[in-house]
Every structure is written in structure tokens, then in C-alpha cells.
């Protein structure tokens, strides 16, 4: 059993260390590695091997979840390049972005309050477009320009937008009940 615990997540899955990843390659590598290290394969092995298998399976799962999620993947890359995204402490955002967030929230509240499922669908589609645009921007910042501080700000913005997506989803669910 090779020691996957010493590999960074990109090495682990045989991917180049960049924001844009090949999702199919990631999925394939995950299934192959998980099949090799899964604890079920080591049920009859000595305790030490079972423990290592569990640690490796956990590392593989953490790596997969990290690289599969764009925000986690970007934060992981930032940390690997010595940039702390400071999600918890740096909440300063440009005023225009904060105004946009307030407008989004008002639109969600209004659509939710009037039980307007079509408007919530429209907001969801608009948000999906904005997320796609921002993922592309992070890709350019990290992969093309090596602008890790700029990418950190974009990742913090993405976190706001993903929260909006959850709010839209919650509002849609409430309408279905």
C-alpha cells in the first residue's frame, strides 16, 4: 500500500496544480485510489494496516471533496502558494459588491414573500451565470496570472454568492412545502 498521505491533493490524483481541473480525470483517479485503499479491503489485515488504510481513505476523501468544489479548490491552491484567504477575518468587500449583495437579498425576499417561483428560478439562473463568470475569473487569476491575492478576494466574493444560492434554494423549498 503506497503512502498517499504524503502527497498533496493534486499529486494524489495525478492532476496539474491549477484551478481548472479535469473533473472526469479527478473522478476516475478517485475511484481507482479509493478502491485500492478502502478499509473494506483490509478487514483481515493487521491493526496497523487497517489504521493506515483508514487514514489514507480519509485523506483521499478530503482531497476529492477539496478538488471537486471550486471554492475549496481555490482556497487550497491559495494556501499552497502562501496566501491565507482569511475567510474568517477579512470580510471587507468593495462597496459596489456589498450593494449588489443587498439587491440580491431584497430580490430573493421579494420573490419569496410573493411566492413567485418563476422569479426565484430567474434569480437562480442569473446567479449560476455569475458564479460561472467568477469561476472563470479565478481560473485566470490563479492559472494564468499567478495573482493569488486577487484570487483570495474573488474567492471571498464567491462565498457570498454561494450563500445566496443556498438562500434561493431554501426559498424554493419553502414554496414547495
N, C-alpha and C positions, 0 to 999 in steps of 0.2 A: 504494500500500500504506500504510494508516494505521499510525500508530505505537502499537501495543498495548503496547509496553514501558513506557510512562509511566503506564499505568493500574493501579490496584490490582486484585486479582483479582475483587472484586465488580463494579467498574465494567466490567472486561473482559467479563464475562458478562452484564451488564445485570441484576444481582441487587441487591436491597436488602442493605445491610451489616448482616446479622444472623446468628445461629447457625442458625435454622431456614431452610433453603433449599428451593426447589422443585427436586427432583432432575431432573425431566423438562425443566424450563426450562434447567437447567445443562447437561444432556446435549445438548439442541438447540443451544444457543449454542456449545458446544464444537465440535460437528460443523461448524457454519457457519463459525466463525472458523478452525478447523483447515483446512478446505477452501480458505479464502482465502490462508492464509499458509504452507501446506505447502511444504517445499523442492522437491518434485517439480514444482510449478508454475513454478519459477524456474530450471530446469536450463539453459536457454539465455539467461538474463539475465546482465547484467554481474556480476562478482565481488562488488561492494559490495551489490547487491540480493540475491544468494544468501546472503551473510553475514547481512544484516538478516532475511531470511526464516527462516534457521536460528535466530537469536536470538528472533524472535517465536514461532516454533513451540515452542521450548523454554519460553518464558515462558507460553504458552498451556497446554502440558502440565503445567508446575509448578502453575499456577493451578487447573487441573482436578483434579489429584491432591490439592491442598490443600483445595479446597472440597468434594470428594467424600467425604473422610474426616472424620468428626466431630471426632476429637481434633486433627487438623491444622488444621481449620477454626476450632475454638475457640482454639487457640494463636495462629493468625494474627490473629483478632479481638482477643485479649488484647494482642498486641504492637502492633496498630494503635491501641489505646487506652492505650498507655504502660505496660502491665503485663507484666513479664517472668515467664513461668510458672515459670522457674527449675527446669526438669525435672532438670537435671544436679546442681544444688547443694542444692535444698530437697527433701530426702527425708523430712522429718519428717511423720508422719501421726498422727492420733488413735489412741490405744491400742486402742480398740474396733475400728477399721478394720483394724489390724495383726493383731489376734486373729482377725478374720474371714478374713483372707488365709491365716493359718496353718491354719485349719479347712478352707478350700477346698483348700489344697495337700495336707493329710492325706487328704481325701476323694478327691482325684484319685489320689494314690499308692495308696490302699487299693483303689480300683476298678481301677486299672491292674495292681496286683500280683495281684489275684484274677481278672484278665481278664474283668471284669464290664462288658460293652459297654452293657448296659441302664442301669447306674448312670452310666456316662460320658455316655450320651445324656441322662439325667435332669439331671446336673450342667450339661451344655451348655445345656439348655433353661432351667434356673434362672439361669444366667449371662446368657443372652440377655435374660431379663426384667429382671435387674439393670442390664444395660447400657442397655436401653431407658428404664428409670426415671432413670438418671443422665444420659442424653442430654436427656431432658425437663427435668431439673433445671438443666442448663447452659443450655438454652434460656431458662428462666425467669430465671436469674441474669443472663445477658447481655442478652437481648431485652427483658425486662420490667422488671428492677430495675437494670440497669447495674451489677451487683455483680461487677466484674471480679476483685478479689482473691479473693472467694469462688469464682468460676468457676475461677480458677487452681488452687485446692485440689481442686476437683471433677475438673478435667482430670487432675491428677496421680493421683487415685484411679482414674480411667478407664484410665489407662495400666497400672496394676496389674491391673485386671480384664481388659483386652485380652491381657495376658501370660498370665493364667490361661486365657483362651480358646485361646491357642496351645498351652499345656500339655495341655489337654483334647484338642485336635486331634492333637497328637503321640502322646498315649496311645492314641487311637482308631486312628491309623495303625499304631502298633506292634502292635495286636491283629489288624489285617487282614493283616499280613505273615506 
